[in-house]
Structures are given as structure tokens and as C-alpha cells.
């Protein structure tokens, strides 16, 4: 077991920048991440054997950050799955060479988000995947989700994924957007704080227009059906809360449907360690309560990035710098005057980036009408195959919080630990409990991620087990 000054969970934009700040202040730093290379979702790296000649801003920014991290002196443990974090900040993980343990003096959690998909009939079919999954295929594997794809949901990933599909030679059957034209228009002034991102987004939208891709505003997916090798997707109009409206529906035929209804902060580690949280719908759900310097309510525990509330990669980087410098100050490695000097530009940029981030986060917030419209026989928890009918039956018997519902139905007990269904389940419980605060949030438990028991124990034969001698009579 090693005992670095600082350990950072997550090597996305926030985690990398936290490491750069910590190393600049002289902290012995370890960065742990499950992916093969640093970058996170936005700056995901292609496999080393790939030669992808794509010089888009995300790829350039990712390479710049990876180069800076490699030259910083931080220890980077890629390909490591963290399965336990203790109250003494001990971190247990499984990597390519087996179990690894660290006990740092301070811990920064930069865990990012999980994608939210509000269930609809057919959402578990082959060929239906999340928008985030589609970006992984396009960015790191140069692979299309299908020859002809329906892109549906909400937020900026709609245009990004549609553009990526077209650029890779695929066909987009339609973009189905829960937001209206006005929803986008009122957010344009806030996006001016990030002119490069705004110009890129408008370019993505223009590309879909030139390709004659139908863009169906204020529409949602009603159901998906599999017919042989083809997927049939029925879409229809919705109101501002995502509830279906009366009116004509349209049927689209495609090979794949990629769909995403926003992002949920990944707070499992922070909840496991007892950090205070609050519910903020516009930030993506339950988020940790932080002070102005990225400290949580637990001594020695810091957080940064979209795991603290959805704000985007640009804001995440600035929060990461701030968290790394704050940890160095608290550990006595950065004098107060130098801390103020070094953090000032990052505070200024963070405030500016947050304005644009909040504008986009509003488009990604969970829509209550969409949840209310989930049909009774639709699977909500796909790991345990729990339908809405089963959830409603538990609520009718008096269940009023998500953890009681978990015990009653096994909802959230599968391999994903409720990451996929948690927001939807909590919204359903809140209709009886009265609020999301009363409905609560899943209790975080170990293991945080599924791990192979053999990776923890090694290979043993019965002969390896020591048998004590029989006790004397």
C-alpha cells in the first residue's frame, strides 16, 4: 500500500487538471481511472493501435491534457476499477496486475456523470443505446452505431452525435429533440461566454441541415420495435415537461436508435464517505454541498467536475485546478498568498464557464411529464427487470423512499447499482412521497463497481487452504 499526498478518482478534464495543480504545488499525486487512457468521456482517447486522422477540438484538447499529465510527474493508474473507499480515505482497486491499495492524505473525487435514459417500450432492445455510448463508438472506435440511425433525446449531444454519424459516412434518419426552437434560442446569449463551443455547435447543426436530416423539435420517442434486422421507432409530439400530446405520430425505420435524456452526477463515492448532498434538478439531481474552494463537508475530501453538477468540460477543468490547489493549501504545501494568486484566474474562468454550463444543464434536466408517461408494463430497472407496475404496487403498499423500494422490489440491486434507473425510480417515488428530498437517494455500498472475485483472491486450490489441527478433547 502506498500513501501519496493526494489521490484523484477520475482522469477526465477535472481530474487531470486537479493533478496538474497538485503537482505544480509539489504534492505526491496519484490519478486512478477505469479507462485505458486519461481523457474521460469528452476527451476519450482512441486505442494506441488506431490511427484516427481527426483533428477536431476535443481530440486536440485531449492530447494536450494527456501530454501535460504525462509530464507532470503524477502517477497515473489507468485501467483500474475502484471498488471500495473507506472513511480513512483508503482506496481499493483492481488493475491489470491485481489488487491495489492507497491511503492518501487527501482525496479528490472527479467521477463525472452517468447517462440518463427515461424508459419507453423497447428501450432494452438490441440496437438501442445511449447517446454517450454512441460517442464512445464514434470517438474511440471510429464505428457507426448503425448504417441508418435515429438520434433522440435532449441537449447538445444530439447535434454532436448526428454530426459524428454523418462525418463517419452514416445516415441520420431524424433528430428527435424534446426541446423546442425557443428553448434553444433563449440560451444562446449565455453560450456567448464560450464562443468556440457555440460556433462548433452551430456548425454541427448546419451540417445536419445541409444533409437534409429532419429535426423534430418538441418530439419524443413513444416506442421502439424490432422487425427482423430493422428497428421501427415511433415518435410523437410532447409538451414542455416531456409528456406526450395528442397528435399524429411518425414511424421511422432504422438500424439503430441512440437516445439520452440528460446526465446524472456520479456521487457514489461521496455518498459512501458521508458527504452532505442536496437535490438540484437543474444540476442533474443530487449533488455534493461544496464550499467556494471545492471542499466537501468531510475533512480531506474534495470534488470537482460534472460529478458536482452538470456544467460541461470547460467548467470542469477550472474546478479541477481549484480543487488541486485547495488540497495543496490544506496540506500545508501552498502558502495563503500564493494560493490566492494561483487560484484567481481559475475562479474567474469558472464563473464565466458556469453561465454557459447552466444554460445547457437546463436542457438536460429530468422532465416530470416524461416520467409520468412511462407505460405500466415498461421495464424501469433493466438489471432486475422491474416494471413500472411492480414499482407502483410497492408504492400502493406504503413505500415512500427509494431504499425501502430497493428492499421491496430489488430495484437498483443489479450490476449498475441503480445508476441507470435511479433518477427515474426516485421521480416515481416522489409522486407519493411529496418531493425528491423525501424520496431520497440510493445508499451507496461496497463494491462500488462489479469486480471479479478471482481478481481479489487470486487462484487457489483446496490444498492451499490451511486446515488447523483438531482441538484436544
Buried (B, 14 or more C-beta within 10 A) or exposed (E): EEBBBBBBBBBBBBBBBBBBBBBBBEBBBBBBBBBBBBBBBBBBBBEEEEEEEBEEEBBEBBBEBBEBBEEBBBBBBBBBBBBBBEEEBBBBBBBEEEBBEBBBBBBBBBBBBBBBBBBBBBBBEEBBBBBBBBBBBBBBEBEBBBEBBBBBBBBBBBBBBBBBBBEBEBBBBBBBBBBBEEBBEEBEEBBEBBEEBBEBBEEBBEBBEEEEBEBBBBBBBBBBEEEEEEBBBBBBBBBEBBBBEEEEEBEBEBBBBBBBBBBBBBBBBBBBBEBEBEBBBEBBBBBBBBEEBBBBBBEBBBBBBBBBBBBBBBBBBBBBBBBBBBBBBBBEBBEEEEBEEBBEEBBEBBEBBBBBBBBBBBBBBBBBBBBBBBEEEBBBBBBBEBBBEBBBEBBEEEBBBBBBBBEBBBBBBBEBBBBBBBBBBBBBBBBBBEEBEEBBBBEBEEBBBEBEEEBEEEEEEEEEEEEEEEEEE
